[in-house]
Each structure stands twice: as structure tokens, then as C-alpha cells.
Amino acid sequence: MVGAMWGVYRSGDGFYGRPDNYSENRTYPGMYPGRGMYPGGGMYPGGISPSYNKSDFESNGEMIYYTGFNESWERIETEYGPHWLYVHGGSCVNCHGTDGRGGYPVMMSSEIPPDIRYESLVSENHTEEDEEHPPYTDETIKRAIREGIDPAGEPLDLTMPRWKMTDKDVDDVVEYLKTL
């Protein structure tokens, strides 16, 4: 299990435990200043945090989805996207939820993240923000993750980060989306 071997788990508002290879000069999931953006901790007003506590990740894709770090403990960098994501860390789960359905406005924005469950993305009926486009394929999902481009070649909203993922990491995330 990815993550469990380091003896850590991440919740929405903090970091518990330290990996065996802990170093003060290294960034780990959940280790961002102030334990969140708001008083009381957490990534949302009033100290409310996403309702997830994970200690074991079945795959690299699941670890990236929940933490924004890969199985080598490398933070997945972004280009564009919400500033809070860059400053405080974050991952797919922070906007799309544990089930991938999205549906709630992104913090500090009015944008509503879409359903990114694989079956929804590849469906003929998939739409985003009232814009219809062809169904996603594995390759166009990867392009959306990395470049922020939908299947019709149109840019996604800038609240969707452009993740700088390796081929392996983006393949693993797509495989994880197939389990949602």
C-alpha cells in the first residue's frame, strides 16, 4: 500500500506522523504553514475540512488524487490554477471530492468542479459548464489534466490547475479515475 509504508496519513487539515526518511528540508503531504488557510485550520471557512482521512493508498494514482504527491514523495507541481492550491498544497480531492463528482464551488471562486469519474467523462452525455463537447478518451483526460484543454480543443477554466505530471503519474491518475 502506497503511503502506509511511511507511517503517515493525511486528513483535510493536517499531517499526522512522519515518514521514516523525514527531513526538515523536505515537503510532505499536509505540511503547509498554518495547517490551512482559515483560523481553526482547514482549507475551508470555519476550519471545515474535506471529510476524508486516508492512511493507506492502494495505488500511486490514488495517492496523487488525495495528496498531490506521488509515491516517491515528489510534490506534483502546477502551472496556473487557484493560488491557494500553490501556496497551501492540495490535490484533485480538494475540488472534485472523494467520489470525483465535484458539484460544489471551488474555494474563493464561483466555479463548480465537474464530475470527473471516468464513466462520466467518457459518456456521450458529459457536459461541463453548459458546454457540450465530445466524450473524453484516456488521451484527452491526460491533456485536460496537464494542459487544461477539453476534448473539443477548448481551454478549461483557469481554476483547473495544469498539473506537471510525468507520463507514469498521469497514467496512474487516469487509472484511479476508473475506480471512482
C-alpha positions in Angstrom: 0.0 0.0 0.0 1.4 3.4 -1.0 1.7 5.8 1.9 1.3 3.3 4.7 4.9 2.2 4.5 5.9 5.7 5.6 3.7 5.7 8.6 1.8 8.8 7.6 -1.7 9.8 6.8 -3.2 13.0 5.6 -6.5 14.5 6.5 -8.0 17.6 5.1 -6.4 19.8 7.7 -3.1 18.3 8.9 -0.3 15.9 8.9 0.0 13.1 11.4 3.2 11.1 11.8 6.4 11.4 9.9 7.9 9.2 7.2 11.0 7.2 8.2 13.0 9.4 5.8 11.8 12.6 7.3 13.9 15.7 6.7 13.2 19.3 7.8 14.3 20.4 4.3 11.6 18.4 2.5 8.0 19.0 1.9 5.5 16.2 2.7 1.7 15.9 2.2 -0.2 18.2 4.6 2.9 20.0 5.8 2.0 23.5 4.8 2.2 26.6 7.1 -0.7 27.2 9.5 -2.4 23.9 8.8 -4.7 25.5 6.4 -6.0 28.9 5.2 -8.5 29.8 7.8 -8.5 30.2 11.6 -9.0 26.9 13.2 -7.2 25.1 10.4 -8.6 23.6 7.3 -8.9 24.6 3.7 -12.4 26.0 4.1 -14.0 28.7 6.3 -14.6 27.9 9.9 -12.0 25.2 10.0 -14.2 22.8 8.0 -12.1 20.3 6.1 -13.0 17.8 3.4 -14.3 14.7 5.1 -11.6 12.2 4.4 -8.9 10.6 6.4 -6.6 8.3 4.4 -3.7 6.4 5.7 -3.3 3.7 3.0 -3.3 4.3 -0.7 -3.9 1.4 -3.0 -2.0 3.0 -5.9 0.1 5.9 -6.9 -2.9 7.4 -8.7 -5.0 7.3 -5.5 -2.1 8.9 -3.6 -1.8 11.7 -6.1 -5.6 12.2 -6.2 -5.7 12.6 -2.4 -2.4 14.3 -1.6 -0.9 16.0 -4.7 2.3 13.9 -4.0 3.3 10.8 -5.9 4.6 7.6 -4.4 8.2 9.0 -4.5 7.0 11.8 -2.2 7.5 14.3 -5.0 5.0 17.2 -5.0 3.2 17.4 -8.2 3.8 21.0 -9.4 1.1 23.0 -11.1 1.0 25.8 -13.7 -2.0 28.1 -13.3 -4.8 27.1 -11.0 -6.0 28.6 -7.7 -3.3 30.4 -5.8 -4.4 28.7 -2.5 -3.5 25.4 -4.2 0.0 26.5 -4.9 0.6 28.1 -1.5 -1.1 25.6 0.8 -0.9 22.4 -1.2 -3.9 20.5 -2.5 -4.9 17.8 -4.9 -7.8 16.6 -7.0 -9.9 15.6 -3.9 -9.9 19.2 -2.7 -12.1 20.3 -5.6 -13.7 17.1 -7.0 -14.3 15.3 -3.7 -13.6 11.8 -2.6 -16.1 10.4 -5.0 -15.0 12.5 -8.0 -18.4 14.0 -8.5 -17.4 17.7 -7.9 -20.5 19.8 -7.8 -19.5 22.4 -5.1 -17.9 25.8 -5.8 -14.1 25.9 -5.5 -12.9 27.8 -2.5 -12.5 31.6 -3.3 -14.3 31.1 -6.7 -17.7 30.6 -8.1 -16.6 27.8 -10.4 -18.1 24.4 -9.8 -15.8 21.4 -10.5 -17.4 18.8 -12.8 -17.9 15.1 -12.3 -14.5 13.5 -13.2 -15.5 9.9 -12.6 -14.2 8.0 -15.6 -17.6 6.7 -16.7 -19.0 10.2 -16.6 -16.0 11.7 -18.6 -16.3 9.1 -21.4 -20.1 9.3 -21.6 -21.8 10.7 -24.7 -23.8 12.9 -22.3 -20.9 14.5 -20.4 -21.0 18.3 -20.3 -19.1 21.0 -18.4 -20.5 24.4 -17.6 -23.3 24.0 -20.1 -20.8 23.4 -22.9 -21.1 20.2 -24.8 -18.1 18.5 -26.3 -17.1 15.1 -27.5 -16.6 12.4 -24.8 -13.2 12.3 -23.2 -10.8 9.5 -24.0 -7.8 8.4 -21.9 -5.6 10.8 -24.0 -7.9 13.8 -23.8 -8.3 13.2 -20.0 -4.5 13.4 -19.7 -4.4 16.5 -21.9 -7.1 18.1 -19.6 -5.0 17.3 -16.5 -1.7 18.6 -18.0 -2.8 21.3 -20.4 -6.3 22.3 -19.3 -7.8 21.5 -22.7 -11.1 19.8 -23.2 -11.8 17.2 -26.0 -13.1 19.9 -28.4 -9.7 21.7 -28.0 -11.1 24.5 -25.9 -9.4 25.7 -22.7 -10.8 24.7 -19.3 -11.4 27.4 -16.7 -8.2 28.5 -15.1 -9.4 27.2 -11.7 -8.4 23.8 -13.2 -4.7 23.6 -12.4 -2.4 22.5 -15.2 -0.6 19.7 -13.4 3.1 19.0 -14.4 2.9 15.2 -14.2 5.2 12.6 -15.6 3.7 10.1 -18.0 3.6 7.5 -15.3 1.9 9.7 -12.8 -0.8 10.9 -15.2 -1.4 7.3 -16.4 -1.8 6.3 -12.8 -4.3 9.1 -12.1 -6.4 8.1 -15.1 -6.4 4.5 -13.9 -7.5 5.7 -10.5 -10.4 7.7 -12.0 -11.6 4.4 -13.5 -12.2 3.2 -9.9 -14.4 6.1 -8.9 
